[in-house]
Amino acid sequence: MYTMKDLERITDYSRDQLRDRLGHLGPIVADDQRRGPRNALLVGDSTLALLRRMQELEAGELGPQDAATVIAGELNGNGKHRLEKARTVAYGQPEAPPAVPRWVEELLAAKDQTIAVLREENERLTAQVDRLLPLALPAPRRWWPFGRKRDGG
């Protein structure tokens, strides 16, 4: 685990720059951060790897927020294995994803069935409207029961 002082020395970022970068990477590195003695922030190897990647992207003329967006995209796509590799090095075996509860699966299945029923009903009603539309009467004409209306009296 690395302290903020270690990260400052390794990455050449100032304390404020590190806080800014960790804020941009917050959702990604949240599970890799701990609090140590005297409430000091401690981060793991995967966070250090992400900060180094952010340095590379910033050297390529990207801002911190854009670099964090690129990193998030890499981790959601092909880059996820890098984070898992860093976690394996830091903590041993990576954690298995949590199992989805059965009641959630049942709710999702019921939602899919409801959507299918509503789509069928929508198609049926649309066909009925298309079939009845030519039979509709034209709009009634406006009329005045006492002849033409006079202006002013």
C-alpha positions in Angstrom: 0.0 0.0 0.0 1.2 3.5 -0.9 0.7 6.7 1.1 0.2 10.1 -0.6 3.9 10.9 0.1 4.9 7.8 -1.8 2.6 8.6 -4.7 4.0 12.2 -4.8 7.5 10.8 -5.0 6.7 8.1 -7.6 4.4 10.0 -9.9 5.8 13.6 -9.5 2.3 14.9 -8.9 1.7 17.4 -6.1 -0.7 16.5 -3.3 -3.4 18.6 -4.8 -2.9 17.1 -8.2 -3.1 13.6 -6.7 -6.3 14.4 -5.0 -7.7 15.8 -8.2 -6.7 12.7 -10.2 -8.0 10.3 -7.5 -11.2 12.3 -7.6 -11.5 11.7 -11.3 -10.7 8.1 -10.9 -12.9 7.8 -7.8 -15.4 5.1 -8.9 -12.7 3.0 -10.5 -10.3 3.0 -7.5 -12.8 3.2 -4.7 -12.2 -0.5 -3.6 -8.4 -0.1 -3.8 -8.3 2.8 -1.2 -8.0 2.3 2.6 -7.4 4.5 5.6 -4.3 3.8 7.6 -2.9 5.2 10.8 -3.9 8.8 11.6 -6.5 8.6 8.8 -3.9 8.6 6.1 -5.1 7.5 2.6 -3.5 4.3 1.4 -3.8 3.0 -2.1 -2.8 -0.2 -3.8 -0.9 -1.3 -6.8 -3.8 -1.0 -9.2 -4.3 2.7 -8.3 -0.6 3.3 -8.9 -0.9 1.6 -12.3 -3.9 3.8 -13.2 -2.0 7.0 -12.1 0.9 6.0 -14.3 -1.5 5.4 -17.2 -3.0 8.8 -16.5 0.5 10.3 -16.7 1.0 8.7 -20.1 -2.3 10.1 -21.4 -1.6 13.6 -20.0 1.8 13.6 -21.7 -0.2 13.0 -24.9 -2.0 16.3 -24.5 -5.1 15.1 -22.6 -6.5 16.8 -19.5 -7.1 14.9 -16.3 -10.8 14.5 -16.8 -10.4 13.3 -20.4 -7.6 10.9 -19.3 -9.9 9.5 -16.6 -12.6 9.0 -19.2 -10.2 7.2 -21.5 -9.1 5.0 -18.6 -12.7 4.1 -17.7 -13.3 3.2 -21.3 -10.3 1.0 -21.4 -11.3 -0.8 -18.2 -14.8 -1.4 -19.4 -13.5 -2.9 -22.6 -10.2 -4.6 -23.2 -8.3 -2.9 -20.4 -10.1 -4.6 -17.5 -7.5 -7.4 -17.4 -4.8 -4.8 -16.4 -6.7 -3.8 -13.3 -7.4 -7.5 -12.4 -3.7 -8.3 -12.9 -2.7 -5.4 -10.7 -5.2 -6.6 -8.0 -3.9 -10.1 -8.3 -0.3 -8.9 -7.7 -1.5 -6.7 -4.7 -4.0 -8.9 -3.0 -3.6 -12.5 -4.3 -6.6 -14.0 -6.1 -9.1 -11.5 -7.6 -12.6 -11.6 -6.0 -15.4 -13.3 -7.9 -18.2 -11.1 -9.0 -21.2 -11.2 -6.6 -24.0 -13.6 -7.5 -27.3 -12.1 -8.7 -30.1 -13.0 -6.2 -32.8 -15.2 -7.5 -35.5 -12.7 -6.8 -33.7 -10.2 -9.1 -33.6 -12.7 -11.9 -37.4 -13.4 -11.4 -38.1 -9.7 -11.5 -36.1 -9.3 -14.7 -37.9 -12.2 -16.3 -41.3 -10.8 -15.3 -40.3 -7.4 -16.7 -39.4 -9.0 -20.0 -42.7 -10.8 -20.2 -44.6 -7.6 -19.5 -42.7 -5.8 -22.2 -43.5 -8.6 -24.7 -47.3 -8.4 -23.8 -47.3 -4.6 -24.1 -45.6 -4.7 -27.5 -48.1 -7.2 -28.8 -51.0 -5.1 -27.5 -49.4 -2.0 -29.1 -49.1 -3.7 -32.5 -52.8 -4.9 -32.2 -54.1 -1.4 -31.4 -52.0 0.3 -34.1 -53.4 -2.2 -36.7 -56.9 -1.5 -35.4 -56.4 2.3 -35.7 -54.9 1.9 -39.2 -58.0 -0.2 -40.2 -60.5 2.3 -38.8 -58.9 5.6 -39.9 -60.3 5.5 -43.4 -63.8 5.1 -42.0 -63.6 8.2 -39.8 -66.1 11.0 -40.7 -64.7 14.4 -41.6 -64.7 17.1 -38.9 -68.1 18.8 -38.5 -68.5 22.3 -40.0 -69.1 25.2 -37.7 -72.4 26.9 -38.1 -74.3 29.8 -36.5 -78.0 29.1 -36.0 -79.2 32.7 -36.7 -77.5 33.4 -40.0 -74.3 35.4 -40.2 -73.0 37.0 -37.1 -73.0 40.8 -37.3 -70.1 42.9 -36.3 -70.8 45.3 -33.5 -74.4 45.3 -33.2 
